[in-house]
Amino acid sequence: MSEPVRIVLVGATGLVGRRVIEACIGRNDIRLSAISRREVKLPKGARMELFVAEPDKWGEVFDALQPTALISALGTTIKKVGGDEEAFRAIDQHLVLDTAQAAKDAGVRRMVAISSIGADARAKNFYLRVKGETEASLSKIGFKRLDLLQPGLLRGPRENDTRVAEGIGQMFAPLIDPFLGGKLRDYRSIDAGVVAQAALGFASRKAAGRFTHTHDQIVRAAREWAKQGS
């Protein structure tokens, strides 16, 4: 039996991060640890290490754990930071990049980052522009393998994070998704658990390179990873 893949998760309190933890329950092929700025309530059955530390200390945790891969599910919203664009950048861009660099400096070879469909450094939309700029910067850090996941609207309940517009979108997404064909397929909504499983699957792959994955690739990778554990 091969050694389990050592993965560190950041963004464990978010929608995708929590699903990553849940997806690892009962799996022997993954050794998951998480780093967070605050305590995280772990789901029943979770067997993992959780390190609570300020971001400037995360590099020390990477040095101690020596993981093979990093999964970044860090992120916030403009509304949550009160419309402050710099506060948004501080998390979705600067914290993501600083964490990635600290991981790379500690010898982490692979990274999986949860981004967004439509991410483009030249986009007029501020959110998508920041996501695109962050992707471009991550590509320059030098990981042996970098996977950028670009899901559409994420479906799933959030804890202590009410997003009215997103909630309405989740209600109507099942009705709209079937009509999104062709190039619009990438904009279909997707369950956060599927994105989490795909992230774990990509973090376990050894082939070198930079890869961008949209809806269909994410769904396929999640199915493959789930089958490996059955």
N, C-alpha and C positions, 0 to 999 in steps of 0.2 A: 504494500500500500504506500503511495507516495505521500510526502509530507504535506500538511495543509498549507494553503497559501496564507501568508500573514498580511492582513489588510488593516490599515488604520482609516477610520471614518472621521471626518470633521463635518459639522452640520447635523449632528445627531438629533437635535431638538426639532428639526423641520419635518415636513411631510415626507419627503423621500428618505431622509436620514433615519427616521423611525421605522420606515418600511425595510430599510437595509438590515437593521437590527433584527426585525421580525423574520426576515427571509433566512437568516443564518441559524435560527433555532432548529436544533436537530441535525445540522449539517456538520460532518466531520472533515470536510475538505477545505473548510475556511476557519482560520483563527482570527476572529475580529476583535479589534480594540477601537476605542473611540476617545477623542480629545474634545473637551467642551469647556466653555467659560463658566458654566454653571452645572449643577447636578441634573442628571437625566433620570427620569423614572423608567427603569428597564421593564420590558414586558415579561410576563411569567414564562419561565423556561429559558430565558436568555443566559448564556454562559459566556461572559466576555469581561475584559478589563475596561474601566472607564477612568480617564485621567482628567481632573478638573484643574485648569491652569489658565493664566492669562496668555493671550496669543504670543507675546514675546518669549514665552517659555516653551512653546510647542516644539521648537527645534530640539530642545533637550529631551523631550519625550520621544521624538523620532530617533534620536541617537540611541536612546536606551532600548527601544523596541526593535529597531532594525527591520521594519516591515518591507515586504516586497512591493506593495502597492498602496497608493493613497486614493481614497474616494472622497471627493469634495462635493458636499451637498449644501454648501454655504449659500445664503441668499436672504434678501429681505424685499420690501416693496417701498415705493415712493411714499405711499400712504403711511406706512408704519414708521417712517423716519420724518413724518410731518412735512413732506414735500421738499425736504432738504436734499438737493442733488449731491452735494459733497458727502453727506452722511450715507447716502445710498452707495456712492462710489467706495466709501471707506470699507464697506462690507463686501459688496458684490464684485469689486475689482481689487482694491488694495489688500484686503485680508486674504482673498483667494490667491493672489499672486505671492504675497509674503509667505503664506503657508506652503505653497508649491515650492518656492525657492528653499525654504527651510528643509522640506522633505528631500529635495534633490541634493542639498548639501550634506544631508545625513546618509545619502546612498540609496534612497528609494528610486527604483528603476521605472516604475509604471505609475501613471496617474489617470484617473477617470474623473471628469468634471461634468456636473450637471449644468447645462447652459439653457438655451431656449431656441425654438424654431424662429427663424428670421433674424438671428444674431448677425450683425453686420457692422463693422467699424465705420462704414460710410452711411449708415441709416440715419434718417432724420429723427426718428423716434429715439428719445434719450435712452430708454431702457434697453432697446435692441442694440443701440450704438455701444453702450457700455459692455454689454455681453460680447459683442463682436470684438471690441478692443481687448477685452480680457482673454478671449480665445487666441487672438493674435500674439499676445504677450506670453501666454502659456506655451505656445508653440516654440518660443525662443529659449525657454529655460533649459531644454536639453534632456528631457526624459527619454529613456529608450523606447517607451511606448506611451502615447498619449491618446486617450479616447475622449472625444467631446460629444456628449449626448444632447441632442436638440429636440426635446419633446414639445408637443403642443400643450394645450390646457391640461393641467394635472388634475385628475379626479381623486377624491379621497378626503376624509374629514381631517381638519387641522385642529390641534389643541391650543386653546387660548389665543387664537388668531382668526378673528372674524373678517372675511373678505367678501363683502356683499356682492360686488360685481362678479367675482370668481364663482361665488355660490350660485348666482343666477346662470352663469355660463355652464356650470356643471349640471344644472337641471335640464338645460336645453341641448347640451352636447349630444346625448344619445339620439336625439331627433335630427340633428344637423349632420352628424358624422357620415351617415350613409350617402349623403349628397356631395361629399368632398372626395372627388375622384381626380385622377391624373396628378398634376403637380400639387394640387390642393390636399392630397392624401396626407402630406407631412403635417398639415394643420389640424388633423383629427385629434380629439382629446385622448388621453391615455391614463390609465390607472397608475397611481404613484408606485404601487407594488410591482408593477411590470417594469417600470423604470429602475427600481431598486434591484430587481433580479438581473436585469440587463447589465447594470453597473457592476455587480458582483461577477457576472460572467466575463465581461471585458477585462476586469481587473485580474482575472485568472489566466488570461491569454498571454502567450509568450512572444508571439510574432512582433517584431519591432516596427515602428512607424507612427504616423499621426493619422488618426481616423475620426471622421465625423459621421455620426449616426442619427438618422431621423426616424420617424414613426415606425415604418415597416422593419427597419434593421433592429430597432430597439425591441419590438415585439418578438422577432425571430430569436434574438440573443437570449431573451428572457425564457422562452420556451426551451431552448437548448440547455440552458443552465439548470432549469427545473428538472429536466429529464436526467441530467447527470446525477442528481441527488436522489432519484427515485429508486 
